[in-house]
C-alpha cells in the first residue's frame, strides 16, 4: 500500500533560523477548542497562523453550504500559507479538529524569511507543485471516478502506515465522516453508507471510534 498524507504540508521549520523560530514561538499565543473556527475570509489580512499544537482542517465553503477540504494541518504548519504570496483575498476557512494553539506571523515576515533562504524557497516551490498535482488528481477523480472509488483512494492516502496493527492501518482519530466527504466532493450520508458497505466486506473496520483499513485494500 502506498500511503500519502492528504495534501502533506512542506516541512518548512527546519530551514528557518532557530532564533527566528524562538521569537515566533514566544509571541502571544491563542487557543482554540475542538470545533472552533480559527480563520475565515477577511479575518486575517496581513498575517497567518503558525500551529504550535493540535490539528486543523482547512477548507473552502460553497454557496450551498458544502465544504471542499483543502488539507489537514498539524503542529509546525502554517494555516493558509499560499495567501502570504498573493494579493488576492483568501477564501479559506479553518476549523480546529483538536484543541489548538497558534501564534500570528505577518505575511511580510514569511516573505522575508523565504527571500533570505534559498533552500526554503525551493522547498516551497516543490510543495506548491506537489499540491497542484494533488488538485489535478482530485479533479480527475471527481470527473471520472465513482464516489466509492474516490473514497477508497482517499482512505489509502489518509491511512497511517507507521501504526500498522495486524495488517490494519488507522486513520487519524479526529476525522469525521463529514471531513472525509469534503475531501471527495460527496456528502456525509453517502460516506457513511459506503463505509458501512466496506465494513461488511471486511476492508474497513471501526474500532475505538476510529476508522481502520485493511492492508489488502
N, C-alpha and C positions, 0 to 999 in steps of 0.2 A: 504494500500500500504506500502510495506517495502522499504525504501529508503536508499541507501548506496552510499557515495561518491566514485567515481572511484579511486580505489587504495588509499583510505583515508590514508594520512601520519600519522605517530605517533605524538602525542603531546609531544615533547621532551623538549621544553624550560622550562617547569615548574620544571624539575629535575636538571637543570643547575644553579649553583650559580649566584645570581644577579650580583655580582662583575665581574664574567666572562662574562656574557651577556652584561653588560655595556661596558666592554673593547672591545668586538667584535663589538658592535653597533657604537662605536666611531671611528672605523677604517675608512680608506679612502673608500668612497662609490663610486660605479659605477652605472651609469644609462643606461638603455636600453629602446628604444622606442618600442611601439607596433609593432610586426612583426620582430624585430631584433633578431638575433641569439646570445644566451648567451654562449653556450658551444657546442663543437663538439669533436669527438675523438682526443685525443692528445693535446687539448688546455691547460688543467689543469692536470699536472701530480701529483703534491703534495698537491693540495688544492681543496676545493669545495666552492660553493657559498651558503651563507645563505640569504634568501629573507627577505628584510625589508619591501617592499611594492610591490603590484602587483601580477599577476598570470602568471604562466609559464607552457607550455606544454613540457613534456619530452618524447622522442620517439627514436626508432631505425629506421634506414633507410635501406631498402632493396636495392639490386643492381639494381632492375628495377625502383627505384625511389619511391616506395610505403612506407608510414610511418606506423610503428607499435607503437601506442601511449601507453606509459607505465604509464602515470598518469598526473594529473593536480595538481600543487603545488601552494601554496599561502604564504602570509607573515608568517614568523616563521618556514618555512620548509627549508630543506637543499636539494639543487639540486644534484641528483645522489649520495645520501648518501651511498648506498652499496659499491661504489668504495673506500670508506675510509677503508674498511675492507678486501680488496683483492689486490693481486699483479698484477692481470690481467688488461690489458688496457681496459678502459670503452669504450663501443660502443654507448653511449648515446649522443643524441643531445638535445638541449633545445631552445625553441622559446618563446619570450615574447608575451603573449596574451593581455596584457595591458601594460602601461608604468610600468617599473620595476626598483627597486633599490635594490642592493645587496652589501654584503661585502664578502671578501675572508677569509676563515678559513682553516688552514692547516689540512691535514688528521691526522697528528700526534696529533694535539690539540684535534681533535674529539676522537681519540682512548684513549687519556689520560683521558679525561672527563668521557668516558664510563667506563674505568677501575676503576676510583675513585668513581663511583656512582652505587651501585648495583641496585637501582630502575630503573635507566636509562638503564642498561644492560637488565633487564627483559622486559622493555617496548619495546626496540629494537627487542628483540627476538620474542616477541608477534607480533610486526608489520611485521617483515620479514616472520613469519609463516603465518599470515593472507594474506600477499601479495602472497605467494606461492600458497595458496588455491585459491586466485583470478585468478592466472595464470592458474591453473589446470581447473578451471571452464570455463575460456575463451577458452582454448584448446578444452574442451569437446563441447562447443557451436559451435566452428568453424568446428569441425569434424562432428557433428550430427545435429545441428540446421540449419534451413533455414535462409537466411540473414534477412528476416523480423522479425523472432523470436529473432535473436540476437539484432536487432535494438531496439525492444520493451523492452527487458531486460536491455539494456544499458540506454535507456531513463528513465526508472524507477530508475536506480542507480544514474543517474545524477540529477534527479529532487530534488529541494529544497522544502521539505515539510513544512519548517518553514515559507514559504512565500505563503501559500495557499490563493487563492482568488476565492471565489465562486466555490470551488471544482476543481480548476485548480492549477497545480504546475509548476513553471517556471524552465527552465534550465539556467545555467549561461549565461549571456548576451554575453560574448565573444566567446562562442562556435560556430564554423562554421560547415557546412556540411562536410568539409574536415577533421576536428578534429574528428567528430563522426565516419567517415569512417575508420580512422586509429585505432579507438578503437574496431571495429567489423570486421576487416580484409575484408573490402569491398572497393568500390570506391565512390567518391563524387557524381557521376551521379546516382548511384544506391540508395544512401541515399536520394538524392533529390527526386527521383521518389517515393520511399517508404513513405517519409514524406508527399508528396502530396496526396498519397493514404490514409494515416492515417488522414490527414486533412479532406478529403472528407467524411470519415466515422465517423468523429466527435470525435475522441480520441486525436487528436493533433490540436493545433491552433497556428498561428503565429500572435503575437501582439507586436507592437513597436519593430520590428526586433528581436524578442525573441521567442524561442520555448516554448510552454506550453503543458503539458499533462493532460488529464483528470484523476481525482481520481479513475475513474472506470477502468482505463487501467490495 
